[in-house]
């Protein structure tokens, strides 16, 4: 199953809709909607923001989600603890995976920084094992860098 995403187009659209917009929630909501529209074979796309030392659910597209995720737990918490993108081929093989949606089988989580600190994460899930590639990782890390400029 071939999945290709035009990350140049996606990221240029993100720049266009967030440039000079000082409203965090609006920018994140539109960013989640862009991901939902452009990425094939996903079942969740959104954000968790660091608040009170833990990740708290932010704007997203998809089914209802876990509201609070401790740092170091699950894929999102591990991305924060390690300050590193987590590209998970099969979430059922990830130690401590938190199953917010039992239909999710692969996941990618990208840390987002503001002022040199971790602001939160971009989280995308798929019902397909092995959905995310190195190309997705590169494109989504660039997506996060664009958001860092407007948060």
MARLUMBA-689851 format. One record per residue: x, y, z of N, C-alpha, C, O, CB in turn; residue in one letter; residue number from 0. Coordinates in steps of 0.001 Angstrom, whole numbers, plus 524288, in hexadecimal, padded with zeros to 5 digits. Glycine has a CB too. Example, Ala and Ser with C-alpha at 12.3 -4.5 7.8 and 13.67 -1.06 7.14 Angstrom:
<vexlums>
    n_c1    n_c2    n_c3   ca_c1   ca_c2   ca_c3    c_c1    c_c2    c_c3    o_c1    o_c2    o_c3   cb_c1   cb_c2   cb_c3   residu   num
   83386   7E9C6   81E78   8300C   7EE6C   81E78   83390   7F31C   81E78   8379C   7F309   82111   82C2C   7EE87   82356        A     0
   83232   7F736   81BA8   83566   7FBDC   81BE4   83264   8001E   81EBE   83461   80472   81F67   83704   7FDAA   8165D        S     1
</vexlums>
This chain:
<vexlums>
    n_c1    n_c2    n_c3   ca_c1   ca_c2   ca_c3    c_c1    c_c2    c_c3    o_c1    o_c2    o_c3   cb_c1   cb_c2   cb_c3   residu   num
   8035F   7FB67   80000   80000   80000   80000   8038D   804D7   80000   80617   80608   803E8   7FC2B   7FFFF   804DE        X     0
   803AC   8078E   7FB9F   806FE   80C2D   7FAE8   8044A   810FD   7FD22   7FFDA   8122F   7FBB9   8084B   80D03   7F50C        X     1
   806FF   813BC   8009E   804D9   81895   802DB   808BD   81CE8   801D2   80D36   81CA5   80391   803B8   81806   808E3        X     2
   80718   820D0   7FF0B   80A96   8253E   7FE46   807BC   82A33   7FFDD   80329   82AF8   7FE99   80C7D   82594   7F882        X     3
   80A78   82D73   80299   8086A   8327A   80448   80BF3   836AB   8020C   810BA   8364C   8026B   8080F   832DC   80A61        X     4
   809A1   83A9E   7FFC0   80CA4   83F03   7FDBE   80DAE   842B3   80251   80AA9   8464E   80350   809AF   841E1   7F927        X     5
   811FC   841C1   80514   8132F   844ED   809AE   8149C   84A8A   80846   813D6   84E14   80B70   8179D   84277   80CBA        X     6
   816AF   84B68   80396   817B0   850D5   801FE   8128E   853DC   801BE   81239   85843   803A6   81A83   85105   7FC9C        X     7
   80E94   85184   7FF67   80972   853FF   7FF16   80706   85495   80483   80530   858CB   805EE   805CE   850D2   7FB85        X     8
   80708   8505A   80784   804C4   85076   80CC9   80744   854B5   81019   8048E   857C3   812A4   80569   84B24   80F78        X     9
   80C74   854E3   8100E   80F2B   858A3   8135F   80E93   85E3A   81169   80E6C   861DF   8148B   814E5   8573F   813B9        X    10
   80E3E   85EF4   80C41   80D4A   86444   80A4A   807C4   8660C   80BAA   806EC   86AA9   80CBA   80E1F   86481   8044E        X    11
   80404   86275   80BA8   7FEB6   863D7   80D49   7FE95   8653F   81311   7FBEA   868F1   81498   7FAEB   85F52   80C2B        X    12
   80171   86254   8164D   801A5   86391   81BDF   803E0   86906   81CAE   801C2   86C14   81FBA   804F0   85F7E   81ED9        X    13
   80823   86A44   819F9   80A6D   86F80   81A6C   8066C   873A9   818F1   805DA   87797   81BA7   80F53   86FFD   816EE        X    14
   803A8   872C3   814A1   7FFF5   876A9   812A6   7FB77   877A7   81676   7F9C0   87C1B   8170D   7FDC6   874E7   80D66        X    15
   7F98F   87393   81909   7F4FA   87460   81C6F   7F662   875FE   821FB   7F2F7   8779B   824F5   7F1C6   86F73   81CA2        X    16
   7FB71   87594   82370   7FCF7   8770F   828C3   8000E   87C22   82908   80086   87E78   82D35   80022   872C4   82B2D        X    17
   80225   87DD5   824A6   80567   88283   82495   8025C   88740   82698   7FE15   8886E   824BF   80772   88390   81F06        X    18
   804A6   889E5   82A61   80253   88E97   82CB8   7FD32   88D94   82F99   7FA2F   89137   83084   80168   89298   8288C        X    19
   7FC2E   888AE   83108   7F784   88762   83418   7F95D   8863D   839AF   7FBFF   88251   83A97   7F46C   88287   831A8        X    20
   7F802   889A3   83D6E   7FA0D   88911   842BB   7F6A2   885B4   8465D   7F710   88623   84B22   7FAB6   88E5E   84517        X    21
   7F34C   8826A   8442E   7EF9D   87F6E   8475F   7F110   879A6   8475E   7F03F   876E5   84383   7E9FC   8802C   8455C        X    22
   7F338   877DF   84BBC   7F544   8728E   84C31   7F134   86E6E   84AD9   7F234   86B02   8479F   7F747   871A1   851A8        X    23
   7ECA9   86EB8   84D47   7E8B3   86AB0   84C70   7E6FD   86A83   846BE   7E65B   86648   8448C   7E3F8   86BA4   84FF6        X    24
   7E63D   86F07   84456   7E4A6   86F32   83EDC   7E8D7   86CD0   83B57   7E79B   869D1   837CA   7E384   874D6   83D32        X    25
   7EDC2   86E21   83C50   7F200   86BF6   83923   7F268   8660D   839BC   7F328   86343   835E4   7F72E   86E7E   83A9E        X    26
   7F1EA   86428   83E82   7F244   85E83   83F63   7ED8F   85BA7   83D1D   7EE23   85760   83AFE   7F2B8   85D5B   8453B        X    27
   7E8F6   85DEC   83D86   7E446   85B7E   83B4D   7E4C8   85B0F   83561   7E39C   856F9   83321   7DF54   85EA8   83CC1        X    28
   7E688   85F40   832DC   7E73F   85F16   82D32   7EBA9   85B5B   82BAE   7EB48   858B6   827AF   7E860   86493   82B16        X    29
   7EFCD   85B1B   82EC4   7F416   85782   82DA6   7F22D   851DA   82DEE   7F380   84EB0   82A90   7F8A6   85863   83182        X    30
   7EF14   85091   831E9   7ECE9   84B43   8325E   7E95F   84A11   82DB4   7E979   845BA   82BA2   7E9D2   84AA6   83790        X    31
   7E642   84DE5   82C10   7E2C7   84D1E   82798   7E5E6   84C33   82292   7E478   848E6   81F61   7DF25   851DC   826EE        X    32
   7EA2D   84F24   821E4   7ED89   84E55   81D51   7EFB2   848C6   81D30   7EF99   84639   8191D   7F20D   85248   81D51        X    33
   7F19E   846EE   82194   7F3B4   8419E   821D9   7EF73   83DA8   8208C   7F05C   839EE   81DA6   7F5FF   84081   82750        X    34
   7EAD5   83E7E   822B1   7E665   83AF7   821DE   7E505   83AB6   81C09   7E3B7   8368C   81A03   7E194   83CCC   8251B        X    35
   7E552   83F28   81963   7E40C   83F68   813CE   7E850   83D0D   81061   7E71D   83A97   80C6C   7E31B   84506   81234        X    36
   7ED42   83DC0   811CF   7F19F   83C4F   80E67   7F3DB   836E2   80F46   7F5F4   83490   80B9F   7F5D6   84020   80F0D        X    37
   7F378   834D0   813F5   7F5F9   82FCB   81517   7F21A   82B55   81469   7EDEA   82B4A   816C6   7F83B   82FBF   81AAA        X    38
   7F391   8279F   8112A   7F046   82300   81054   7F0F6   81F24   814CD   7F510   81EF4   8174E   7F199   82059   80B10        X    39
   7ECFC   81C23   815BD   7ED3D   817B5   8195C   7EECA   81931   81EE6   7F1FB   81690   8215B   7F100   813C3   81756        X    40
   7EC7E   81D72   820D9   7ED3F   81ED3   82657   7E7F2   81ED0   82911   7E3E5   81F63   8268B   7EFF9   82443   826E7        X    41
   7E800   81E2A   82E2F   7E31A   81E57   83122   7E33D   82256   83594   7DF7B   822CD   8388A   7E1E4   818FA   83354        X    42
   7E797   8253A   8360C   7E7EB   8295D   83A04   7EC7C   82CE8   838B1   7F0AF   82B11   8373F   7E88D   82707   83FA2        X    43
   7EBA7   831FD   83930   7EFDE   835C6   8385F   7EED9   83A6D   83BE4   7EAB3   83CD8   83BA1   7F043   8377F   83280        X    44
   7F2A7   83BAE   83F32   7F1D4   84022   8429A   7F672   8413D   84618   7FADB   83F9D   84515   7ED1C   83F4A   845DA        X    45
   7F544   84410   84A3D   7F95B   84642   84D8B   7F850   84544   8534D   7F3D8   8451C   85513   7F9DE   84C12   84C91        X    46
   7FC8F   8449A   85624   7FC81   84498   85BD8   8003B   848E4   85D87   80487   8495D   85B6B   7FE1E   83F14   85E34        X    47
   7FE96   84C0F   8615C   801B7   8506F   86344   8037C   84F5B   868D7   80087   84D4D   86C06   7FE98   8559B   862FD        X    48
   80859   850C7   869F6   80A54   8503E   86F4A   80784   85422   872D6   80784   858D5   871D3   81059   8511E   86F79        X    49
   80525   85224   876F5   802A3   8555A   87AF6   80360   8529E   8802A   80250   84DF4   880A4   7FCAF   85644   879C0        X    50
   8052E   8557C   8840D   805EE   85350   88950   80940   84E5B   88940   80842   84AB6   88C3A   800A7   85227   88BD0        X    51
   80D3C   84E3E   885CF   810DB   849DB   885B4   80EE2   844F9   88301   8114A   840D5   88372   8124B   84884   88B07        X    52
   80A89   84563   88037   80880   840DA   87D5A   80636   842B1   87833   80561   8475C   87764   8044F   83DDE   880A0        X    53
   80533   83EFD   874B8   802D3   8403C   86FB0   7FCE7   84050   87034   7FA8F   83CAD   8724E   80486   83C47   86B7B        X    54
   7FA7E   84483   86E41   7F4D3   84522   86E7D   7F2BF   845AF   868EB   7F4FE   8487C   865B9   7F344   849F7   871E9        X    55
   7EE88   8430D   867D4   7EC1D   842F8   862A4   7EB0A   8486F   86090   7E8F8   84BC7   86353   7E711   83FE3   862CE        X    56
   7EC7F   84948   85B9E   7EB70   84E28   858DF   7E813   84D16   8541B   7E5A5   848F4   853BE   7F08E   850E2   85747        X    57
   7E7E8   850C7   8506E   7E4C0   85012   84BBC   7E657   84B24   848B1   7EAF2   849CC   8485A   7E53B   854E2   84838        X    58
   7E263   8487E   8467F   7E36B   843AB   8439B   7DEF8   8427E   83FDE   7DAD9   844F7   84009   7E43B   83F12   8475E        X    59
   7DFE3   83EA6   83C7A   7DBF6   83C57   83910   7DBFE   8367E   83A2C   7E026   83415   83A66   7DD13   83D8F   83317        X    60
   7D76C   8343A   83ADC   7D708   82EA2   83BD8   7D36B   82D8E   84064   7D092   830FE   8422C   7DC67   82C4F   83CE5        X    61
   7D390   828AA   84245   7D04D   8270D   846AC   7D230   82995   84BB9   7D682   82BAC   84C04   7D04E   82111   84738        X    62
   7CED4   82957   84FB1   7D05C   82B68   854CB   7D58C   828F6   85672   7D6DB   8249D   854DE   7CC0D   82A54   858F3        X    63
   7D875   82BD7   859A7   7DDD2   82A40   85ACE   7DEFB   82A94   860A2   7DBF7   82CC6   863AC   7E1AE   82DA3   857C6        X    64
   7E36C   82858   8621A   7E559   828D4   86774   7E618   82EA4   86894   7E7F9   83189   8653B   7EA99   825B1   86843        X    65
   7E4A7   83054   86D37   7E4EA   835DB   86E92   7EA39   8374E   870DA   7EC5E   83B6A   86F93   7E09B   83739   8726D        X    66
   7EC5A   833F8   87436   7F159   8351E   876CA   7F50E   83081   875FB   7F398   82BFA   876B4   7F08B   8363C   87CC3        X    67
   7F9E3   831C1   87476   7FDEC   82DC3   873C1   802BE   82F6A   876DE   804E8   83399   875E3   7FF4A   82CFB   86DCD        X    68
   80473   82C36   87A95   80920   82D8C   87D95   80E0F   82D58   87A27   80E74   82A1A   876A0   809B4   829D1   88245        X    69
   811C4   830CF   87B3A   816CA   830B3   8788B   81950   82B67   879A3   81963   8298D   87E13   81A6B   83555   87A5C        X    70
   81B60   82903   8757E   81DE4   823ED   87610   81A46   81F56   8752E   81C16   81AE3   874F8   82037   8237D   87B55        X    71
   8152A   82046   874A5   81172   81C05   873CA   80F6E   81C25   86E34   80E66   82050   86C09   80CDC   81C61   877AB        X    72
   80EE2   8178C   86BEA   80CDD   81729   866A6   8107E   819AB   862B5   814CF   81B56   86404   8078E   819A1   86656        X    73
   80EB0   819EB   85DDA   811EA   81C0E   859A8   8128B   821F5   85A4F   816D4   8240A   859A5   80F82   81AC9   85448        X    74
   80E40   824A8   85B9D   80E8B   82A5A   85C4E   81215   82BD5   860DD   81570   82F3C   86055   80914   82CA0   85D2D        X    75
   8115B   82951   8654A   8148E   82A7C   869DE   81A45   8292F   86910   81DB1   82BD0   86B2F   81288   82790   86E87        X    76
   81B58   8251A   865F9   820BA   823A7   864BE   82336   827C0   8612B   827CB   82910   861CB   820EA   81E33   86227        X    77
   82029   829C8   85D66   82230   82DE1   859F1   823F5   8329D   85D1B   827EF   83506   85BE2   81E00   82F84   855EA        X    78
   820FE   833EE   8612C   8226F   83855   8648C   82733   836EA   867DA   82AE9   839F4   86828   81DCA   839E9   8681C        X    79
   82721   83260   86A4D   82B6B   830CB   86DC3   8309A   8308B   86AD3   834AB   83204   86CED   82A3B   82B79   87040        X    80
   83073   82EAE   865F8   8353E   82E23   862DD   83633   832E1   85F59   83A5B   83358   85CF9   834F7   82932   85F88        X    81
   8325E   83662   85F06   83297   83AE7   85B81   83433   83929   85609   837D8   83B3F   853B1   83672   83F13   85D9A        X    82
   83157   8353F   85416   832B1   832D3   84F1C   82DC3   830AF   84C88   82A5A   82E86   84F25   836C7   82E6E   84FE4        X    83
   82D6F   8314F   84766   8290C   82F20   8447D   828D7   8293D   84544   82CD4   8268F   84510   8297B   83077   83EA2        X    84
   82425   8274B   84628   8233E   821B1   846BE   82044   81FC8   841F4   81BC8   82150   84122   8202A   82073   84BE6        X    85
   822B0   81C7B   83ECD   82030   81A26   83A47   81F5B   81466   83BAE   82311   81157   83BCB   82396   81AD8   83519        X    86
   81A80   812F9   83CBC   81961   80DCC   83ED8   81698   80A7F   83AB9   81225   80B93   83940   81607   80E35   843DF        X    87
   8194B   80680   838EE   81751   802FD   834E8   8126D   8001B   836C2   80E8C   7FFC8   833EE   81B89   7FF12   83356        X    88
   812A6   7FE06   83B88   80E47   7FB0E   83DC4   80DC9   7FC8D   8438B   8110E   7FB17   846C0   80F1E   7F4F4   83D1B        X    89
   809A7   7FF7A   844D2   80912   8016F   84A2B   8088F   7FD08   84E2E   809C0   7FDCB   852C7   80456   804FB   84A82        X    90
   806CD   7F874   84C75   80616   7F41E   85024   80B4B   7F1D7   851EE   80B7D   7EEC5   855A1   802C4   7EFD6   84DA8        X    91
   80F82   7F35C   84F47   814BE   7F1B4   850DC   817A7   7F605   853C0   81C2D   7F557   8553B   817DF   7F001   84C1A        X    92
   8150C   7FA7F   8548F   81786   7FEE9   85740   81699   7FE5B   85D1F   8121C   7FE39   85ED7   81558   80443   85533        X    93
   81AC8   7FE09   86037   81A1D   7FD62   865E3   816F9   801E5   86842   81856   80673   8678B   81F7B   7FCFE   86895        X    94
   812D5   800A1   86B08   80FBD   80495   86DB4   80C02   80796   86A37   80A0B   80BB2   86BC0   81341   8084E   8704C        X    95
   80AFD   80595   86583   80757   8083D   861F5   80218   80909   864B1   8001C   80586   8674D   80699   8050D   85CCF        X    96
   7FFE5   80DB7   8640A   7FAC5   80F01   86631   7F6DA   80EA2   861BB   7F72F   81199   85DF5   7FAB7   8149B   868C9        X    97
   7F336   80B16   86222   7EF71   80A39   85DEB   7EAAE   80DBC   85EA1   7E6B6   80C16   860C9   7EDC2   80470   85DBB        X    98
   7EB1A   8129C   85CCA   7E69C   81628   85CFD   7E26E   8145C   85925   7DDC4   814EC   85A2B   7E84D   81BD7   85BC4        X    99
   7E41B   81233   854B9   7E08F   8101E   850C6   7E29E   80ABD   84F51   7E6EB   80A44   84D38   7E026   813D2   84BD6        X   100
   7DF95   806B2   8506B   7E160   8015A   84F6A   7E239   8004C   8499B   7E4B2   7FC68   8483A   7DD77   7FD76   85197        X   101
   7E039   803AF   8462B   7E0EE   802F8   84088   7E65D   804C1   83EB2   7E7F0   80385   83A53   7DCB1   805F9   83D8D        X   102
   7E935   8079D   841F3   7EE5A   80995   8405B   7F268   8053E   84086   7F2B9   80247   8444B   7F00F   80E23   843E1        X   103
   7F586   804EF   83C54   7F991   800F2   83C02   7FF0B   80322   83B16   802E7   80084   83C40   7F83F   7FD35   837BF        X   104
   7FF6B   807E5   83903   80481   80A73   83887   803D8   81034   839E5   7FF82   81248   839E4   806CF   809C8   832E6        X   105
   8083E   812BE   83B11   807E3   81813   83D20   80CF7   81AFA   83C11   8112F   818AD   83BD6   806AD   81807   8430E        X   106
   80C6E   82015   83B6F   810FE   8237E   83B37   80FE7   82826   83EBF   80BAB   82A6C   83E99   81239   82547   83577        X   107
   813C5   8298A   841EC   8133F   82DEC   84596   81812   8315B   8450E   81C7F   82F85   8457D   81291   82BF6   84B62        X   108
   8171F   8366A   84418   81B52   83A28   84340   81B2B   83E4A   84791   81730   840E6   8483C   81ADB   83CBC   83DC5        X   109
   81F6D   83EEE   84A81   81F96   8431B   84E73   81F5F   8487F   84BDF   82182   84952   847A5   82493   842A1   851D2        X   110
   81CC3   84C1D   84E80   81C69   8518A   84CC8   81EDB   854EA   8510C   81DD4   85426   855AE   81692   85333   84BA8        X   111
   82222   858AF   84F6C   824FC   85BFA   85322   82370   861AF   85292   82265   86392   84E46   82AE0   85B62   8525C        X   112
   82350   8645A   856EB   8228B   86A09   856F8   82655   86C39   85B02   8266D   86A7C   85F7E   81CA7   86B98   85847        X   113
   8296A   87000   85966   82D2E   8725E   85CFC   83125   86E8A   85F15   832ED   86F13   86385   82A64   874D6   86170        X   114
   83290   86AA8   85BF1   8367D   866DB   85D8F   83474   8628A   86115   83760   85EFB   86275   83AC6   86995   86042        X   115
   82F7E   862C9   8628F   82D18   85ED2   865F5   8291E   85BAC   862D9   8270C   85D88   85EED   82A72   86166   86ACB        X   116
   8280F   856E4   8649C   823FD   853CC   8620E   81EAF   8562B   86356   81D1D   8567C   867DF   8243C   84DF5   863CE        X   117
   81BFE   857CE   85F47   816B8   85A03   85FC1   812B9   855A2   86018   80EEE   855F8   86307   81576   85DA8   85B15        X   118
   8139F   85185   85D0E   81000   84D22   85CC1   81187   849A0   8583D   81616   84969   856B8   80A52   84F0C   85C20        X   119
   80DA9   846D8   85614   80EC7   84336   851D0   80A77   84351   84DB6   805F0   84484   84ECA   80F74   83DAA   853EE        X   120
   80C19   841FF   848F6   80894   840A4   844B2   80828   83AB7   844CA   80C23   83805   844E4   80A9A   842C2   83F32        X   121
   80368   838A6   844C3   80279   83306   84529   7FEF1   8315B   840AE   7FACE   833AA   83FDC   7FFFE   83192   84A8A        X   122
   8008C   82D5A   83DC4   7FD5B   82B43   8398A   7FD3C   82555   839F6   8014A   822CF   83A87   7FF7B   82D02   8341F        X   123
   7F889   82326   839AE   7F7BE   81D81   83A12   7F584   81B5F   834FD   7F2F7   81E2B   83206   7F418   81C2D   83EAB        X   124
   7F687   81659   83409   7F460   813A8   82F85   7F26D   80E45   83116   7F4A2   80BCB   83491   7F877   8133A   82B29        X   125
   7EE45   80C72   82E84   7EC81   8071D   82F85   7EFF1   80304   82CCF   7EF22   7FE56   82D8F   7E6DF   80680   82DC0        X   126
   7F3C8   804BC   829A5   7F71E   80127   826BD   7FC82   800B6   8292F   7FF03   804AC   82A45   7F799   802E9   8211C        X   127
   7FE4E   7FBEF   82A0F   8039C   7FB05   82BF1   8075E   7FD0C   827C7   80698   7FC17   82321   80498   7F50F   82D26        X   128
   80B6B   7FFD5   8296F   80F69   801AA   825DA   80DC4   80633   82261   8101E   80712   81E47   81117   7FD4E   8228B        X   129
   809CA   80914   823F5   807B9   80D5E   820B8   80BB9   811B7   81FC9   80BD9   813F6   81B89   802E3   80FAD   82349        X   130
   80EFA   812F1   823A6   81250   8178E   82359   817E7   8162A   821C2   81A1A   81242   82380   81258   81A63   82892        X   131
   81A25   8197F   81E60   81F55   8188D   81C28   82315   81CDF   81DDE   82191   82099   82080   81F0F   8183F   81619        X   132
   827FB   81C45   81C4F   82BDF   8205D   81D36   82A53   8255E   81A52   82B5A   829AA   81C39   8315A   81E84   81B70        X   133
   827DD   824D8   815BD   825FF   8296A   812D4   821D8   82C4F   81607   821DC   8311C   81643   823BF   827C2   80D6C        X   134
   81E49   8295E   8187C   81A5B   82BCB   81BE8   81D0A   82E8F   82072   81B9E   832F1   821D3   81671   827A6   81DFC        X   135
   820E5   82C01   822BF   823B6   82E49   82734   82616   83389   825AA   82577   83768   82874   8280A   82A84   8292A        X   136
   828C6   833AA   82147   82B4B   83877   81F71   82735   83CB2   81E62   827DB   84125   82018   82E88   83763   81A76        X   137
   8230A   83B61   81B99   81EFE   83F2B   81A47   81C22   84136   81F0D   81AE2   845D8   81F59   81B25   83CC7   81690        X   138
   81B18   83DC9   822C6   81839   83F61   8277B   81BB2   84268   82B43   819C5   845C1   82E21   815F1   83A96   82A3A        X   139
   820C7   8414A   82B50   82452   8447B   82E7B   82485   84A0D   82C4B   824C7   84DD1   82F45   829E6   84208   82E9E        X   140
   82467   84A8F   8271E   8243B   84FC6   824C8   81F06   85274   8261C   81EEC   85720   8273D   824FA   84F71   81EC0        X   141
   81AC0   84F85   825F9   81593   8517E   8277A   815CA   853BA   82D02   813C6   857F9   82E06   81164   84D15   82720        X   142
   81843   850CE   83096   818C0   8529A   83603   81C07   85792   83663   81AC9   85B10   83973   81B2E   84E50   83968        X   143
   82033   857E6   8334A   8237C   85C9E   83354   8205F   86174   831A0   82124   865B6   833B8   82844   85BDD   82FB5        X   144
   81CE8   860C7   82DE0   81998   86519   82C1C   8160E   866D9   8309C   8156D   86B84   83192   81644   86373   82742        X   145
   813C7   86316   83351   8105C   86462   837C1   81360   86721   83C19   81151   86AA8   83EA3   80DC5   85F6D   839E9        X   146
   8183A   86584   83CF2   81B54   867F0   84110   81BD7   86DE0   8403F   81C79   870CD   84402   820C3   8656A   84148        X   147
   81B91   86F96   83B6C   81C13   8752D   83A40   81734   8784C   83BB3   81777   87D14   83C28   81D3E   875EC   83480        X   148
   812BC   875A7   83C6F   80DD6   87874   83D6F   80B82   8773D   842CE   80768   87955   8442F   809E3   8771F   8393D        X   149
   80E0E   873ED   845CA   80C02   872A9   84B00   80E5C   8763E   84F1A   80D1B   875C5   853B8   80D21   86CEC   84C65        X   150
</vexlums>
